[in-house]
């Protein structure tokens, strides 16, 4: 009986996350209430507050269920491209692009963060949490850019942080525009060409 109750609680939690993901994508975070999420999931107001304190808690949980496979990917790529920082940077960018294009949960979350969340008032903590995760990722990639410069793969005249921020801007811009109109261009093909062109431009002259 205890095991069944635990399984039921996990099922309810997933149903609430699916409902939140759907409503946030359709209506935006600010225009969606906790009650509406509960109703969409077919549970009571008390049930949703048993699992989640507020919308920030919901967003955190949505991010966590995407973050777990991404973390596994990051570890796997680090082993595959050990000693080759440029290839690792490239692979990480292309993998997240592929995740956004092919994984419904990742696609919905990125769409919510880029298009459906007004970062004011009660949604400001979501923005700060998003920035914290992004900045941690940028820091990791700056270390890779530093290694690439040491190996002569990136021209010494370029600042590592500037290189990485520009790369992130390229990737974010591609995702932002693709999510506006998914039929306008193929995300993976365009990203491959754009990222390779950008990284090639960082090489020392004559390399």
C-alpha positions as CSV (number, residue, x, y, z in Angstrom):
1,X,0.0,0.0,0.0
2,X,2.8,2.4,0.9
3,X,4.6,1.6,-2.4
4,X,1.4,2.2,-4.3
5,X,0.8,5.5,-2.6
6,X,4.4,6.6,-3.5
7,X,3.8,5.6,-7.1
8,X,0.6,7.5,-7.2
9,X,2.3,10.6,-5.8
10,X,5.0,10.4,-8.5
11,X,2.4,10.0,-11.2
12,X,0.5,13.0,-9.9
13,X,3.7,15.1,-9.8
14,X,4.5,14.2,-13.5
15,X,0.9,15.0,-14.5
16,X,1.2,18.4,-12.8
17,X,4.5,19.1,-14.6
18,X,3.1,18.1,-17.9
19,X,0.1,20.4,-17.3
20,X,2.3,23.3,-16.3
21,X,4.6,22.8,-19.3
22,X,1.5,22.9,-21.6
23,X,-0.1,25.9,-20.0
24,X,3.1,27.9,-19.7
25,X,3.7,27.3,-23.3
26,X,0.2,28.3,-24.4
27,X,-0.6,31.2,-22.0
28,X,2.7,32.3,-20.6
29,X,3.9,32.0,-17.0
30,X,2.4,35.3,-15.7
31,X,-1.0,34.4,-17.2
32,X,-1.2,30.9,-15.7
33,X,-2.2,30.3,-12.1
34,X,-1.5,27.4,-9.8
35,X,-5.2,26.6,-9.8
36,X,-5.3,26.4,-13.6
37,X,-2.4,24.0,-13.5
38,X,-4.2,21.9,-10.9
39,X,-7.4,21.9,-12.9
40,X,-5.6,20.9,-16.2
41,X,-3.9,18.0,-14.4
42,X,-7.3,16.9,-12.9
43,X,-6.2,17.4,-9.2
44,X,-7.2,19.6,-6.3
45,X,-5.7,22.9,-5.2
46,X,-4.4,21.1,-2.2
47,X,-2.7,18.4,-4.3
48,X,-0.6,20.9,-6.3
49,X,0.6,22.7,-3.2
50,X,1.5,19.4,-1.7
51,X,4.0,19.0,-4.6
52,X,5.0,22.6,-5.5
53,X,5.1,25.7,-3.4
54,X,4.6,28.2,-6.3
55,X,5.3,28.7,-10.0
56,X,9.1,29.1,-9.4
57,X,9.0,25.6,-7.9
58,X,7.2,24.3,-11.0
59,X,9.8,25.9,-13.3
60,X,12.6,24.5,-11.2
61,X,11.2,21.0,-11.6
62,X,10.7,21.5,-15.3
63,X,14.3,22.5,-15.6
64,X,15.5,19.6,-13.4
65,X,13.8,17.0,-15.6
66,X,15.6,18.5,-18.6
67,X,18.9,19.1,-16.8
68,X,19.4,15.4,-15.8
69,X,19.9,14.1,-19.4
70,X,21.9,17.2,-20.3
71,X,24.3,16.6,-17.4
72,X,24.7,13.0,-18.5
73,X,25.4,14.2,-22.1
74,X,28.0,16.7,-20.8
75,X,29.9,14.0,-18.9
76,X,29.8,11.7,-21.9
77,X,31.0,14.4,-24.3
78,X,33.8,15.4,-21.9
79,X,35.1,11.8,-22.1
80,X,34.7,11.6,-25.9
81,X,36.5,14.8,-26.6
82,X,39.0,14.8,-23.8
83,X,42.0,16.9,-24.8
84,X,40.2,18.6,-27.7
85,X,38.5,21.7,-26.3
86,X,37.2,23.1,-29.6
87,X,35.5,19.9,-30.6
88,X,34.0,19.7,-27.1
89,X,32.6,23.2,-27.4
90,X,31.2,22.4,-30.8
91,X,29.7,19.1,-29.6
92,X,28.0,20.7,-26.6
93,X,26.5,23.5,-28.8
94,X,25.2,21.0,-31.4
95,X,23.9,18.6,-28.7
96,X,21.7,21.3,-27.0
97,X,20.5,22.4,-30.5
98,X,19.5,18.7,-31.1
99,X,17.8,18.5,-27.8
100,X,15.7,21.6,-28.5
101,X,14.8,20.3,-31.9
102,X,14.0,16.7,-31.0
103,X,13.0,16.5,-27.3
104,X,9.5,17.9,-26.5
105,X,10.3,18.7,-22.9
106,X,13.5,20.6,-23.7
107,X,11.8,22.4,-26.6
108,X,8.9,23.4,-24.4
109,X,11.1,24.6,-21.5
110,X,13.4,26.7,-23.8
111,X,10.3,28.2,-25.5
112,X,8.9,29.1,-22.0
113,X,12.2,30.7,-20.9
114,X,12.7,32.6,-24.1
115,X,9.2,33.6,-25.2
116,X,6.6,32.9,-22.4
117,X,8.1,34.3,-19.3
118,X,8.0,38.0,-18.4
119,X,10.9,38.5,-16.0
120,X,9.2,40.9,-13.6
121,X,7.6,40.7,-10.2
122,X,6.9,37.1,-9.1
123,X,8.7,35.8,-12.2
124,X,12.0,37.6,-11.5
125,X,13.4,34.7,-9.4
126,X,12.9,32.5,-12.5
127,X,15.1,34.9,-14.5
128,X,17.7,34.9,-11.8
129,X,17.8,31.1,-11.6
130,X,18.1,30.9,-15.4
131,X,21.0,33.4,-15.3
132,X,22.7,31.4,-12.6
133,X,22.6,28.2,-14.7
134,X,23.7,30.0,-17.9
135,X,26.6,31.8,-16.1
136,X,27.9,28.5,-14.7
137,X,27.8,27.0,-18.2
138,X,29.6,30.0,-19.6
139,X,32.3,29.7,-16.9
140,X,32.9,26.0,-17.9
141,X,33.2,27.0,-21.6
142,X,35.6,29.8,-20.9
143,X,37.9,27.2,-19.3
144,X,37.6,25.2,-22.6
145,X,38.4,28.4,-24.6
146,X,41.5,29.0,-22.4
147,X,42.7,25.5,-23.1
148,X,42.1,26.0,-26.8
149,X,44.2,29.2,-26.8
150,X,47.0,27.3,-24.9
151,X,46.9,24.6,-27.7
152,X,47.0,27.2,-30.4
153,X,43.5,26.5,-31.6
154,X,42.1,30.0,-30.9
155,X,44.0,33.1,-31.7
156,X,45.7,34.7,-28.7
157,X,44.3,38.1,-29.6
158,X,40.7,37.0,-28.7
159,X,39.4,37.2,-25.2
160,X,38.1,33.8,-24.0
161,X,35.0,35.2,-22.3
162,X,34.1,37.3,-25.3
163,X,34.5,34.3,-27.6
164,X,32.2,32.2,-25.4
165,X,29.5,34.9,-24.9
166,X,29.4,35.4,-28.7
167,X,29.0,31.6,-29.2
168,X,26.2,31.5,-26.6
169,X,24.5,34.5,-28.3
170,X,24.7,32.6,-31.7
171,X,23.2,29.5,-30.3
172,X,20.5,31.4,-28.3
173,X,19.6,33.4,-31.3
174,X,19.2,30.4,-33.5
175,X,16.9,28.7,-30.9
176,X,15.0,32.0,-30.3
177,X,14.2,32.5,-34.0
178,X,13.5,28.8,-34.7
179,X,11.0,28.7,-31.9
180,X,9.2,31.7,-33.4
181,X,8.6,29.8,-36.7
182,X,9.7,26.1,-36.7
183,X,9.0,25.8,-40.4
184,X,11.1,28.7,-41.6
185,X,14.5,26.9,-41.4
186,X,16.0,23.6,-40.3
187,X,17.5,24.3,-36.9
188,X,20.2,21.5,-36.9
189,X,21.4,22.2,-40.4
190,X,21.6,26.0,-39.9
191,X,23.3,25.6,-36.5
192,X,25.9,23.3,-37.9
193,X,26.9,25.7,-40.6
194,X,26.8,28.8,-38.3
195,X,28.7,27.2,-35.4
196,X,31.4,25.8,-37.7
197,X,31.8,29.1,-39.5
198,X,32.1,31.0,-36.2
199,X,34.6,28.6,-34.7
200,X,36.7,28.6,-37.9
201,X,37.0,32.4,-37.5
202,X,38.6,32.0,-34.1
203,X,41.6,30.1,-35.4
204,X,45.0,31.8,-35.7
205,X,45.8,33.0,-39.2
206,X,47.3,30.3,-41.3
207,X,46.1,27.5,-38.9
